[in-house]
Amino acid sequence: MHPLHDYVAKQLADKLKDRRVVVWYDERGEFQPFVDEVRGGPRASGEPVAVSVGGASARLAEYAGSMFELRAVVEPHVSGDAPATVVVYMPNVARDRKASILMELEKAGTTWEPQLKQLAKNVLLQKYTLGVVDEMLPFDRKVSYEDLARAAAGNSGAEPPSILKSIFHDASGNDGLLAAWLVSDARDVEIVSKDATRELTKLVKARVGLDLQPDGALAKLRAITLRYVLAGEFRLDLSCDAPTSLDSVAKPASTDEESAVRDLAVRLRTGFPDAYAALADRAEEELGLKNAKLPPGALGAIDTFRFEERAILRHAGDLISNSKFSEALTLVAEREQSFWLDRDVSRKAQWEATRRMAELGNVAMEVRKAVNKTSGDAAAWLDAYVSKNGWFRLDQAQRRLEAWIANLDEEPEERPLGVVRRAHEDACHAMADGFTKALVKAGWTVPGALHQTRIWSEVVADKPKPVAYFLVDAMRYEMGVELSERLPKTSEVSVRAAVGALPSITPIGMAALQPGASASFSVVEQGGKLGARIDDSFLPDLASRKKFAAARVPKLADLALDELLSLQPSKLAKKLDGAQVVVVRSQEIDHAGETGFTFQARQVMDTVIDNLARAIRKLAAAGIEHAVVSADHGHLFFASDRDESMRTDAPGGDTVELHRRCWIGRGGATPPGCVRVAASSLGYASDLDLVFPAATGVFKAGGDLAFHHGGPSLQEMVIPVVTVRTKARESARPSAAPITASSLPDAVTNRIFSVTFTFGEKQMMLGATDIQVRPLLMASGKQVGAVGMVVDAQFDRATGCVKLEPNKPVTVAFLLSDESAASLRVVVQDPTTDAELYRSPTDIPVRLGV
C-alpha cells in the first residue's frame, strides 16, 4: 500500500477499537478507492465481507441503494452476545442526524465523516512544508484519492519532498522551521544552493499570509518577515490606533493569519529568547517605536518590544505620583510577568520597587484616614496600632520599601518615590501628634497595656527553664510581627505589644527589661550621667546592666547575636552548659542608625530579623526550646534628614542629655510644638524634666540622622514581646539533595543577582509534588541576604519561601543585605526543619563595585 492508505486505515482502526461499529458517511464518494483497496477486489455480493483495516479484522458492509437492505444484512453480525467489528460504508450519502434508518447502529457504535483533503494534508505535511501542501490541495480544484496517494508516496508527477524539511531537520513543525530561519542565517547558504527559497516563501504565505518575492535576498526576506510578525503581534495587542510608522508593514488578512502571527511570535520568544531580544530591539529601532507617543494604558498585555515594559513602568510611576496607588498596584500585578523582566533582574528590581512604593502609598492613605477618625484614650490608639490589620503595617511597608531601594544600583524615579515618602511622613506625623495628645490627656499612661518594666516578671520569669531572652536594640513592633512569620510553622509563637519606658532611648529601655524593674524603676541623673535606677543599682550603660543581671539571675549566660550565630554547635553547647537564662543581645539596627549609617541601617533591618529567627532555631537545636524576644525601644525612620521646618531649638536650661527626639534636664523653656512632663509624673523618683517634640519633629542636636528615637510616638514607644517555643528536631541533611542550582555567579558584583534552582532535575522522583523551600545567602553562620524576587513561581514575601515544582527551573533573585561579607554561600533550606537541601559547593567572593 502507500502512506495515505496507511494513515486512513489507522484512523478507521482507532475508531473500531473504541466502538466496534463505525457508520462511515462519504458524501462525495472520495474514499471509494480506499475501500476498494481494503476489499482487495470488486464487490461480489451485498453481504458483509471480511477485511483487515490497519491490522485489525473487521466486516465491511457497503450501501448500494437500500438502507433497509443494508441494515438487514448488518444486524446479524452486531446483535449477538459477541458482536463483530463492522464498518458500514455509505458512499455518496449525507448523514441524516434526525431520522436515519441506521440510527440504532450509529448509537451502538459511532459515525465518521472524514474529509479526504484534511486527512491527506496531515500525511503530506510529514514530507512537505505547509506552502507546498496548500498548492497541492487548492480549495477550488478537485484532487482525487489516486493523485494524493501518489503525492504521499513520492511517485513521479508529484511535488518532490520538502527541501526545507531536510535543511531544518531538527525543527518541529512549520512554526519551528520558520522560527529557526528567522532567528539565524546559518542555513541561508544551503537554502540558496538547494534552490529552496521558493518553498520558503510559499510556507510564509501559507502560514502567516505574507507575500514575499521568491527571488529576494534571504536577509531582506527575513527582515521583512520579522517586522511583519512582530509588528503584527504588537498591533493586535493595542487598544488604540497603531503609530503611523507601522503603515508600511502589511497586516494579516484573516483571523487565522492573525492567530498564526501571534503563535509564531510566542514561539520566537519561548524557543529562542536570546536571539529574540536582539531581533526585537532591532525591529523596534527600524519601526521607530522607541519614541512612539502611545497611551500606556493601550499597550495591551504582551510586551512584544522592550520599550513597552519601560513605558508601562513609567505609567505606574505616574499613577503613584498622582496618588492612584491601588491602580498602580493592579497594573504592576498584571504586567510584572513580562519576557523582558524575566531576562533582566535589574529591570525586575525596578518593578519590585514600584510595587513596594504603591503598597506603602496605599497603606499610608488607609492609616491617615483611620487616624483622622480615631478618638479616645491612649489605649484606643495602641489597639489601633497593634491590631491584626493595624497601623503597624505602615511601618512594615516603609521598611520593606527603603530596604529594597537601598540595594538598588539605580533609585526609582524621584517623583513617585517622593510622593509615597511624603505620604508616609504625613501619616506618621498625624499618628504621633494624636497619640501624644492622648498620652498627655491620660496622664502619660496607657490603661491595660503591658509595661516594659513588667516583661521580665510577667513573661520571662514564668517560662520553663532554660529560656532565651533576646534584647534587640531598636526593634519596633512591626519587626516583631515579621519575626513571628519567619519562624517555623511548627513553632508555638505569640506576639503582644508592650509600652516602653520614656525616654525611649537605649540606657532606659534596656534597663527596663532587667529583672526587678517591675518593683523599682526610676530615671535619674547620677554623677553627670543619665541612667535608670533599680533598687540601689544605677544602670547607665551595658557594663552595669550585665553586672546587675548576672548578680540577680543565677546560671545566666550572656552573648551577642553575632557570636551565637558564629559558634559551632559543640562550642555553643559548652558555653550554654548549665545556663537557665541565656541573654542574647543584638545592636545591629541601632548601631547602624545612631552612627549615621542610615543607608546601611536600611540594608541590615531585614537581615537582623532573619538572623534572629535563625538564632532561635539554633538555640532550640541546642536544647533551649523557649525564647522571649523584646526591645529597648522602637524608632522613627525616614529616608532623609528632617527638613529645617521640622527642627526645633532645644529647651536650654540645665541639660543632662539632648537627643534628637528628647531633652532631659531641668528648667529651660518648652519650645512651640513640644510637650513637657516631669519625671515624677512618669512615676520616677527624680527631679528631672523631659521635653519631647509633639509630632515627628526633632531637636537641633547635631548630625544629619534620619533615624530617630527617644520620643512618645507609637513607633518609638510600642515594642514587641515575642514568645516562642521551638522543639528541637532531627535535621539530617538528605543523602541525595533534590535541589540543583545553575547560573551561580563567579563573584557577587551587584547587591541583586539571580540563581536558577530546579527540584528533581538529576533524579526522577516518583510521585514528587511541589515543595516549599527557603533560599538564603549565608556567611560565617550568619544570614547576609535573602530572596527579593522570583520568576515563574509562587513567593511568600513574609516568610521568604519559594514554591518549587518538579523539574521546573525557577529563577530566584537574591538581595545581599550585609556588604561586610567577604564571601558567601547560596543555601536552600527546608523551612520546617532547617535541613539543608542545597549548599553551593564553594565560597562565592563578594566584590561590589567591580
Stockholm file with secondary structure:
# STOCKHOLM 1.0

chainA/1-850         MHPLHDYVAKQLADKLKDRRVVVWYDERGEFQPFVDEVRGGPRASGEPVAVSVGGASARLAEYAGSMFELRAVVEPHVSGDAPATVVVYMPNVARDRKASILMELEKAGTTWEPQLKQLAKNVLLQKYTLGVVDEMLPFDRKVSYEDLARAAAGNSGAEPPSILKSIFHDASGNDGLLAAWLVSDARDVEIVSKDATRELTKLVKARVGLDLQPDGALAKLRAITLRYVLAGEFRLDLSCDAPTSLDSVAKPASTDEESAVRDLAVRLRTGFPDAYAALADRAEEELGLKNAKLPPGALGAIDTFRFEERAILRHAGDLISNSKFSEALTLVAEREQSFWLDRDVSRKAQWEATRRMAELGNVAMEVRKAVNKTSGDAAAWLDAYVSKNGWFRLDQAQRRLEAWIANLDEEPEERPLGVVRRAHEDACHAMADGFTKALVKAGWTVPGALHQTRIWSEVVADKPKPVAYFLVDAMRYEMGVELSERLPKTSEVSVRAAVGALPSITPIGMAALQPGASASFSVVEQGGKLGARIDDSFLPDLASRKKFAAARVPKLADLALDELLSLQPSKLAKKLDGAQVVVVRSQEIDHAGETGFTFQARQVMDTVIDNLARAIRKLAAAGIEHAVVSADHGHLFFASDRDESMRTDAPGGDTVELHRRCWIGRGGATPPGCVRVAASSLGYASDLDLVFPAATGVFKAGGDLAFHHGGPSLQEMVIPVVTVRTKARESARPSAAPITASSLPDAVTNRIFSVTFTFGEKQMMLGATDIQVRPLLMASGKQVGAVGMVVDAQFDRATGCVKLEPNKPVTVAFLLSDESAASLRVVVQDPTTDAELYRSPTDIPVRLGV
#=GR chainA/1-850 SS CCHHHHHHHHHHHHHHHHHSEEEEEETTCTTHHHHHHHHTSCCCCSSCEEEEETTEEEEEEECSSCHHHHHHHHHHHHSSSSCCCEEEEEETCCCCTTTCTTHHHHHHSEEECCCHHHHHHHHHTTTSCHHHHHHHSCTTSCCCHHHHHHHHHTCTTSCCCCHHHHHTTTCCHHHHHHHHHHHCCTTHHHHHHTTCHHHHHHHHHHHHCCCCCTTSCHHHHHHHHHHHHHHHHHHHHCSSCCCGGGTTSCCCCSHHHHHHHHHHHHHHHHHCHHHHHHHHHHHHHHTTCTTCCCCGGGSCSCCCSHHHHHHHHHHHHHHHHTTCHHHHHHHHHHHSSCHHHHHCHHHHHHHHHHHHHHHHHHHHHHHHHHHHHCCSCHHHHHHHHHSTTCTHHHHHHHHHHHHHHTTCSSCCCHHHHHHHHHHHHHHHHHHHHHHHHHHHHTTSCCTTCEEGGGHIIIIITTSCSSEEEEEETTCCHHHHHHHHHHSCTTSEEEEEEEECCSSCSHHHHHHHTSTTTTTCCEEEEETTEEEEEETTEEECSHHHHHHHHHHHSTTEEEEEHHHHHHSCHHHHHHHHTTCSEEEEEECHHHHHHHTTCHHHHHHHHHHHHHHHHHHHHHHHHTTCCEEEEEESCCCEECSSCCCGGGEECCCCSEEEEECSSCEEEESCCCCTTEEEEEGGGGTCSCCCEEEEESSSCEECCSSCCSEECSSCSHHHHEEEEEEEECCCCCCCCCSSCCEEEECCCSSBCSSEEEEEEEESSSSCCTTCCCEEEEEEEEETTEEEEEEEEEESSCEETTTTEEEECBTCCEEEEEEECCTTCSEEEEEEECTTTCCEEEECSSCEEBCTTC
#=GC SS_cons         CCHHHHHHHHHHHHHHHHHSEEEEEETTCTTHHHHHHHHTSCCCCSSCEEEEETTEEEEEEECSSCHHHHHHHHHHHHSSSSCCCEEEEEETCCCCTTTCTTHHHHHHSEEECCCHHHHHHHHHTTTSCHHHHHHHSCTTSCCCHHHHHHHHHTCTTSCCCCHHHHHTTTCCHHHHHHHHHHHCCTTHHHHHHTTCHHHHHHHHHHHHCCCCCTTSCHHHHHHHHHHHHHHHHHHHHCSSCCCGGGTTSCCCCSHHHHHHHHHHHHHHHHHCHHHHHHHHHHHHHHTTCTTCCCCGGGSCSCCCSHHHHHHHHHHHHHHHHTTCHHHHHHHHHHHSSCHHHHHCHHHHHHHHHHHHHHHHHHHHHHHHHHHHHCCSCHHHHHHHHHSTTCTHHHHHHHHHHHHHHTTCSSCCCHHHHHHHHHHHHHHHHHHHHHHHHHHHHTTSCCTTCEEGGGHIIIIITTSCSSEEEEEETTCCHHHHHHHHHHSCTTSEEEEEEEECCSSCSHHHHHHHTSTTTTTCCEEEEETTEEEEEETTEEECSHHHHHHHHHHHSTTEEEEEHHHHHHSCHHHHHHHHTTCSEEEEEECHHHHHHHTTCHHHHHHHHHHHHHHHHHHHHHHHHTTCCEEEEEESCCCEECSSCCCGGGEECCCCSEEEEECSSCEEEESCCCCTTEEEEEGGGGTCSCCCEEEEESSSCEECCSSCCSEECSSCSHHHHEEEEEEEECCCCCCCCCSSCCEEEECCCSSBCSSEEEEEEEESSSSCCTTCCCEEEEEEEEETTEEEEEEEEEESSCEETTTTEEEECBTCCEEEEEEECCTTCSEEEEEEECTTTCCEEEECSSCEEBCTTC
//
